[in-house]
Amino acid sequence: MRKYIAEAFGTFVLVFFGVGSAVLAGGGIGIADSISITGISLAFGISVIAMAYSIGQISGAHLNPAVSMGALVAGRMTFVDFMGYALFQTIGAIIAAGAIFILASNSAGGYDIASNGMGQNGYGADYGGEFFLISAFLFEVIATAVFIVVILGVTAGKGTPMVAGLVIGFTLTMIHLVGITVTGTSVNPARSIGPALFVGGTALSQLWVFIVAPLIGGAIGGILHRTGITGTDSDA
């Protein structure tokens, strides 16, 4: 149970500060602003770094059902643990989204979730670069697979565990720098579920993409790791 609670806390931190950077930082951090995209990307990446070095020794700091899927396929965890991780990660993300909603709703500047949104993922007309479904799905699969390959590689037997948190955090930053205008960048079903539950509407109807595509990407990353392209877990 301790590792599940750690995952819930870690995912809470990731969503609260990552999504919160887009919602709570005001108009100066909108998606249309390239400087703001950098800021949001760094908020997600730094959150992962902080959690990797604080709860990593307890749960591995997956913070993401897609990462846990990659670990499952790579043979690093059981199916029971995968389900437990995914459940508690999602709980942490929902609590974080709720906290962001409460904070945003209680400001003199005014906040309307229908018009301001809550950092939800999406695609199509009136969202980001207005990419179509196929682009959104393909980006999420590719970006997640790359993310998982990096994570499993740097934490493998001959990986670089001392700097793993930094490598993983900066990889997530890299992914966000490209993906924010495409889908708002999910690569994490829990991160997508939290805000979508509060926003509803289109965010909820499109949510399946940000659950299915990252999980597929996670499985692909796990398979690629098992081929030995980034070293194997028996290389210690």
Secondary structure as GFF3:
##gff-version 3
##sequence-region A 1 236
A	DSSP	alpha_helix	2	23	.	.	.	ID=ss1
A	DSSP	three_ten_helix	27	29	.	.	.	ID=ss2
A	DSSP	alpha_helix	34	52	.	.	.	ID=ss3
A	DSSP	alpha_helix	56	59	.	.	.	ID=ss4
A	DSSP	alpha_helix	65	73	.	.	.	ID=ss5
A	DSSP	alpha_helix	79	105	.	.	.	ID=ss6
A	DSSP	alpha_helix	113	116	.	.	.	ID=ss7
A	DSSP	alpha_helix	133	154	.	.	.	ID=ss8
A	DSSP	three_ten_helix	161	163	.	.	.	ID=ss9
A	DSSP	alpha_helix	164	183	.	.	.	ID=ss10
A	DSSP	alpha_helix	189	199	.	.	.	ID=ss11
A	DSSP	alpha_helix	201	205	.	.	.	ID=ss12
A	DSSP	alpha_helix	209	226	.	.	.	ID=ss13
###
